[in-house]
Amino acid sequence: MNLVNLIYGGEKMKIGQKLKEKRQQANLTQKQLADILHVSRQTISSWEVGRTYPDLDVLVAISELYSIPLDDLLKDDSTMVEDITKKVKKSERRKMLNIVLVFVLTLVSSFSLFFILKERQKTHTNDLGLSPSDLYYSTWEMNYDPTHEVNQSIISFDRNNVATYYRYGSAGSLTTSNNEVNNYNNLRIEVDNDKYIVTAHGYSQEYTRLSDTIIKDSNGLEYYKALSETSHDSLFWIADQFEDE
């Protein structure tokens, strides 16, 4: 056994020797073959002495160049076959990982785009100057009831909920049967001409804007915009208390 065999092992010489023999049979120099395969001459030399292996795609190109089946080229070289098998499995795992990463990135991008569009809709202003953001994070107190059935009413909006409070008659407190307090989830506000279309789970109402600080619901109740920020949190707290009772 020569020095190359001692250093690199007999099995590696099998594929290397075949590559050298096929090149010589084709009357090609290492430089000419390197130019055909788009590699360096040193790479061809490294293959032929068994120092390194060609990649699978290069082996396919070599088998086509010499008109020899790939199986015959790899026959009797178990180390080469094992190495290619490992590379194929690694490549398949990499492809699967890439597919998963692309799927996750697409999913994240879709959700991000959805929330960006959703937030943009909240700030969109129509031709009459109405925007859903006019109602988000705002509290409105009743200014006038044409039916004279409601003594007091408060409507409060946050990002995802709307809370309502109604007191009927001229007497009563927050714990009497004359009071009605509710908290509705999944708030959605849209604008249509001079109206705010408000929907939530179990709640639907249209508010017409009379001015920047006054709106009117479909029942004719007029509300003015409250300046107090504490009334908003207070009303939601009251609504939660009523739900717990």
C-alpha positions in Angstrom: 0.0 0.0 0.0 1.5 3.4 -1.0 1.8 6.5 1.2 -1.6 8.0 0.0 -3.4 4.8 1.0 -1.8 4.8 4.4 -2.8 8.4 5.0 -6.2 8.6 3.5 -7.4 5.0 3.5 -8.0 2.5 0.8 -11.8 3.1 0.4 -11.3 6.7 -0.4 -8.8 5.8 -3.1 -11.5 3.7 -4.9 -13.6 6.7 -6.0 -10.4 8.8 -6.5 -8.8 6.1 -8.7 -12.0 5.8 -10.8 -12.1 9.5 -11.3 -8.5 9.6 -12.4 -8.9 6.6 -14.7 -12.0 8.0 -16.4 -10.3 11.4 -16.9 -7.3 9.7 -18.5 -9.6 7.6 -20.7 -11.3 10.8 -21.9 -7.9 12.3 -22.7 -8.5 15.2 -20.4 -5.9 17.0 -18.2 -6.8 18.0 -14.6 -7.0 21.6 -15.8 -9.3 20.8 -18.7 -11.6 18.8 -16.4 -11.6 21.6 -13.8 -12.7 24.1 -16.5 -15.6 21.8 -17.5 -16.8 21.3 -13.9 -16.1 24.9 -12.9 -13.7 24.0 -10.1 -10.0 24.5 -9.6 -7.2 22.1 -10.8 -6.2 21.6 -7.2 -9.8 20.3 -6.4 -9.5 17.7 -9.2 -6.1 16.6 -7.8 -7.6 16.4 -4.2 -10.4 14.1 -5.5 -8.1 11.8 -7.4 -5.7 11.2 -4.4 -8.7 10.6 -2.1 -8.2 13.7 0.0 -11.7 15.0 -0.5 -15.0 13.9 -2.2 -16.9 15.7 -4.9 -20.4 16.9 -4.0 -23.3 14.9 -5.2 -24.3 17.4 -7.9 -20.7 17.3 -9.2 -20.7 13.5 -9.2 -23.9 13.6 -11.3 -22.2 15.9 -13.8 -19.1 13.6 -13.9 -21.3 10.5 -14.5 -23.0 12.3 -17.4 -19.6 13.5 -18.8 -18.1 10.0 -18.8 -21.4 8.3 -19.7 -21.2 6.0 -16.7 -24.1 5.3 -14.3 -23.7 7.0 -10.9 -24.1 3.6 -9.2 -21.1 2.2 -11.0 -19.1 5.3 -10.1 -19.8 4.8 -6.4 -19.7 1.0 -6.4 -17.4 -0.6 -3.8 -16.8 2.7 -2.0 -19.0 2.4 1.1 -17.4 5.4 2.7 -18.3 7.6 -0.2 -21.9 6.2 -0.2 -22.2 6.8 3.5 -20.9 10.3 3.2 -23.3 11.1 0.4 -26.2 9.6 2.4 -25.4 11.9 5.3 -25.2 14.9 3.0 -28.5 14.1 1.4 -30.2 13.6 4.8 -28.6 16.9 6.1 -29.8 18.6 2.9 -33.3 17.3 3.4 -33.4 18.4 7.0 -32.1 21.8 5.9 -34.9 22.0 3.3 -37.5 21.1 5.8 -36.2 23.6 8.3 -36.2 26.3 5.6 -39.8 25.4 4.7 -40.8 25.7 8.4 -38.9 29.0 8.7 -40.6 30.4 5.6 -44.0 29.3 6.9 -43.4 30.9 10.3 -42.1 34.1 8.7 -45.1 34.2 6.4 -47.4 33.7 9.3 -45.8 36.4 11.4 -45.7 38.8 8.4 -49.4 38.1 7.8 -50.4 38.8 11.4 -48.2 41.9 11.5 -49.8 43.2 8.3 -53.3 42.4 9.6 -52.7 44.4 12.8 -51.0 47.3 10.9 -54.1 47.5 8.6 -56.4 47.2 11.6 -54.6 50.0 13.4 -54.6 52.1 10.2 -58.4 51.6 9.9 -58.8 53.0 13.4 -57.1 56.3 12.4 -58.6 56.5 8.9 -60.6 59.8 8.4 -63.5 59.9 5.9 -64.5 62.9 3.8 -66.6 64.4 6.6 -63.6 64.2 9.0 -64.9 61.3 11.0 -62.4 58.7 12.3 -62.8 55.6 14.5 -60.1 57.1 16.7 -62.6 59.8 17.7 -64.3 57.3 20.0 -61.5 55.0 21.1 -60.4 55.8 24.6 -63.2 58.4 25.2 -66.1 58.8 27.6 -69.4 60.4 26.8 -72.1 61.6 29.2 -75.7 62.1 28.3 -76.7 65.7 27.5 -80.3 65.3 26.4 -83.0 62.5 26.3 -86.0 63.4 24.1 -88.0 60.5 25.7 -87.3 61.8 29.3 -87.0 58.1 30.3 -83.2 58.2 31.0 -82.1 60.2 33.9 -78.4 59.7 33.3 -76.2 57.8 30.9 -72.5 57.3 30.3 -70.8 55.5 27.3 -67.1 54.8 27.6 -64.8 53.2 25.0 -61.3 51.8 25.4 -59.3 49.8 22.8 -61.4 46.6 22.9 -64.4 47.2 25.0 -67.4 49.5 25.4 -69.1 50.1 28.8 -72.6 51.6 29.2 -74.4 53.0 32.2 -78.1 54.0 32.3 -80.1 55.3 35.2 -83.8 55.5 34.7 -86.2 57.7 36.6 -85.2 60.5 38.9 -84.0 58.4 41.9 -81.7 55.5 42.5 -78.1 54.7 42.9 -75.6 52.4 41.2 -76.9 49.5 43.3 -80.6 49.9 42.6 -82.7 48.2 40.0 -83.1 51.5 38.2 -79.5 51.2 37.0 -78.2 49.3 34.1 -74.4 48.8 33.6 -72.9 46.6 31.0 -69.4 45.9 29.6 -69.2 44.6 26.0 -66.0 43.0 24.5 -64.6 42.8 21.0 -65.2 46.5 20.2 -65.3 47.5 16.5 -65.8 51.1 15.3 -66.4 52.1 11.7 -67.4 55.4 10.1 -70.1 55.9 7.5 -70.7 59.4 6.3 -71.6 61.3 9.5 -72.1 58.2 11.6 -70.0 56.0 13.9 -71.0 52.4 13.6 -70.2 50.7 16.9 -70.4 46.9 17.4 -69.3 44.6 20.1 -70.3 41.2 21.4 -73.9 41.7 22.3 -73.9 45.4 21.4 -74.7 47.5 18.3 -75.3 51.2 18.1 -75.0 54.1 15.6 -73.9 57.5 16.7 -74.3 60.6 14.6 -71.8 63.3 15.1 -73.4 66.7 15.7 -70.1 68.4 16.5 -66.6 67.6 17.7 -67.9 67.2 21.2 -71.5 66.0 20.8 -72.9 62.8 19.3 -76.4 61.3 19.2 -77.4 57.6 19.2 -80.1 56.0 17.2 -82.6 56.5 20.1 -82.1 60.2 20.0 -80.0 60.5 23.2 -77.4 63.2 22.9 -74.0 62.9 24.5 -71.2 65.3 25.1 -67.5 64.3 25.4 -66.4 64.1 29.0 -63.0 65.7 29.8 -62.4 63.6 32.9 -60.1 60.7 32.2 -61.0 59.0 35.5 -64.7 58.5 34.5 -63.6 56.0 31.9 -61.8 53.7 34.3 -64.5 54.2 36.9 -67.3 53.1 34.6 -65.4 49.9 33.5 -64.8 49.1 37.2 -68.5 49.6 38.0 -69.5 47.3 35.0 -67.1 44.6 36.3 -68.7 44.8 39.8 -72.2 44.4 38.3 -71.1 41.3 36.3 -69.7 39.7 39.5 -72.9 40.2 41.4 
